[in-house]
Structure formats: structure tokens, C-alpha cells
Amino acid sequence: MDEPEIVVDVARGDATLSREIVTSLRSIADATGDPAFAKLVDQVTSGELGVRELAGTEVFSSMLDRLVAPVLESLKETTFEDLVEERPDPHM
């Protein structure tokens, strides 16, 4: 018999949203290669830990810092005009 699907806390009972959140968390864990983060994601998917609790961990904070810092650095020299020029034309 299959185990019941865990619906994560922030999904408010929405199983589809929960699956999307879990898929996203697993993708991030795979992309970062961080075993500590992957362990936390496993705890979320098993129901041991909520997404809110995950978001409050030092592991999550450090992982975000590593991912976001390069993006912010690249944006320091970017002007509003640069961003507008790179945006696709919605009429094409």
C-alpha cells in the first residue's frame, strides 16, 4: 500500500501546490549539491519539518546567500534602461 502524500504546511491543504513546492525544493537541493539542505528537504517531504521551519534555518539562509549574491553583484552596474532593453517585446 502506498504511503499517504504529505501536504506541506504552506500549501494550505492544496495537494497540487504542495507537490510543486516539494518539486522546487528538490530541484534547488539537486542544483546546489548541498547535503545539509538536501537533508532538510527530505525532512520536509517526510513531514518531519515544515517549509516555514526550513526557511528559518541557517542552512537555508546560507544557501540563499550563495545563490543570490552573484545575481545581486551582476545587477549593481545594470541600469533601468538595460533591463527595459532586454525585456522581450510583448507585441512580437
C-alpha positions as CSV (number, residue, x, y, z in Angstrom):
1,M,0.0,0.0,0.0
2,D,1.3,3.5,-0.9
3,E,2.1,5.9,1.9
4,P,-0.2,8.9,2.1
5,E,1.2,12.0,0.4
6,I,2.5,14.7,2.7
7,V,0.9,18.1,2.1
8,V,3.4,20.8,3.2
9,D,2.3,23.4,5.7
10,V,2.4,26.4,3.4
11,A,0.2,24.7,0.8
12,R,-2.9,25.2,3.0
13,G,-4.2,21.7,2.1
14,D,-3.7,22.1,-1.6
15,A,-2.0,18.8,-2.8
16,T,-1.1,20.2,-6.2
17,L,0.6,23.2,-4.8
18,S,2.3,21.0,-2.2
19,R,3.8,18.8,-5.0
20,E,5.0,21.9,-6.8
21,I,6.7,23.2,-3.7
22,V,8.4,19.9,-3.0
23,T,9.5,19.5,-6.6
24,S,11.0,23.0,-6.4
25,L,12.8,22.3,-3.1
26,R,14.2,19.1,-4.6
27,S,15.4,20.9,-7.7
28,I,17.1,23.5,-5.6
29,A,18.7,20.8,-3.4
30,D,20.0,19.0,-6.6
31,A,21.3,22.2,-8.1
32,T,23.1,23.4,-5.1
33,G,24.6,20.0,-4.2
34,D,24.4,20.9,-0.5
35,P,23.9,17.8,1.5
36,A,22.7,19.7,4.6
37,F,20.0,21.4,2.5
38,A,19.0,18.1,0.9
39,K,18.6,16.5,4.3
40,L,16.2,19.3,5.3
41,V,14.3,18.9,2.1
42,D,14.0,15.1,2.9
43,Q,12.6,16.1,6.4
44,V,10.0,18.4,4.7
45,T,8.9,15.7,2.3
46,S,8.6,13.2,5.2
47,G,6.5,15.6,7.2
48,E,9.1,15.9,10.0
49,L,9.8,19.6,9.2
50,G,7.6,22.4,7.8
51,V,8.6,24.7,5.0
52,R,8.3,27.6,7.4
53,E,10.8,25.9,9.7
54,L,13.1,25.1,6.8
55,A,13.0,28.8,5.7
56,G,14.1,29.8,9.2
57,T,17.2,27.6,9.3
58,E,20.8,28.8,8.9
59,V,21.3,26.2,6.2
60,F,18.5,27.8,4.1
61,S,19.8,31.3,4.7
62,S,23.4,30.3,3.7
63,M,22.1,28.6,0.6
64,L,20.2,31.7,-0.4
65,D,23.2,33.9,0.2
66,R,25.3,31.7,-2.1
67,L,22.6,31.8,-4.9
68,V,21.5,35.4,-4.7
69,A,24.8,37.1,-4.1
70,P,26.1,36.6,-7.7
71,V,22.8,37.9,-9.1
72,L,22.9,41.0,-7.0
73,E,26.5,41.6,-7.9
74,S,25.7,41.5,-11.6
75,L,22.8,43.9,-11.1
76,K,25.0,46.6,-9.4
77,E,26.0,48.0,-12.8
78,T,22.7,47.4,-14.5
79,T,20.6,50.4,-15.3
80,F,16.8,50.5,-15.6
81,E,17.3,51.2,-19.3
82,D,19.4,48.0,-19.6
83,L,16.6,46.0,-18.0
84,V,14.0,47.5,-20.3
85,E,16.1,46.9,-23.4
86,E,16.5,43.2,-22.5
87,R,12.7,42.7,-21.9
88,P,11.0,40.9,-24.8
89,D,8.5,42.9,-26.8
90,P,5.0,41.6,-25.9
91,H,3.7,42.5,-29.4
92,M,6.1,40.2,-31.2
